[in-house]
Amino acid sequence: MSHYTLDELLERWKHEDLTEAQTIGQLLQMLRKIDARVRELERAKAPTSEPEPKNQRSAQ
């Protein structure tokens, strides 16, 4: 199944070039790609464990 941009997909659906099932299938593929990209960005942005500063004084 080929991939369309969202605008192309909507235009093809409006002109009935794609069935409802084909349109839904294309949308689900787009959603899967978006989900993968968001997860990748979240992993890249995830905070790393930083060691405590060495010059921090302990409570007395």
C-alpha positions in Angstrom: 0.0 0.0 0.0 1.4 3.4 -1.0 1.7 6.3 1.4 0.1 9.7 0.8 0.5 12.9 2.6 -2.5 13.8 4.8 -3.6 16.5 2.3 -3.3 14.0 -0.6 -5.2 11.4 1.4 -8.1 13.8 2.2 -8.3 14.9 -1.4 -8.4 11.3 -2.7 -11.0 10.4 -0.2 -13.1 13.4 -1.2 -13.0 12.4 -4.8 -13.7 8.8 -3.9 -10.4 7.6 -5.3 -10.0 5.5 -2.1 -12.5 3.4 -0.3 -13.3 4.1 3.4 -11.3 1.0 4.4 -8.2 2.2 2.3 -8.5 5.6 3.9 -8.6 4.2 7.4 -5.7 1.9 6.6 -3.7 4.9 5.4 -4.6 6.9 8.5 -3.6 4.1 10.8 -0.2 3.8 9.0 0.3 7.6 9.5 -0.7 7.3 13.1 1.8 4.5 13.7 4.6 6.6 12.1 3.7 9.6 14.2 3.6 7.5 17.4 7.1 6.0 16.6 8.5 9.5 16.1 7.0 10.9 19.3 8.4 7.9 21.3 11.8 8.5 19.7 11.7 12.2 20.7 10.6 11.4 24.2 13.5 9.0 24.6 15.9 11.6 23.3 14.6 14.2 25.7 14.3 11.9 28.7 16.3 13.3 31.6 19.5 11.4 32.5 20.5 10.8 36.0 22.9 13.5 37.0 25.3 13.0 39.9 25.0 15.4 42.9 27.4 18.4 42.8 30.7 17.6 44.6 30.7 21.0 46.5 27.3 20.4 48.2 27.6 20.7 52.0 25.9 18.2 54.2 23.3 19.3 56.8 25.0 19.9 60.2 
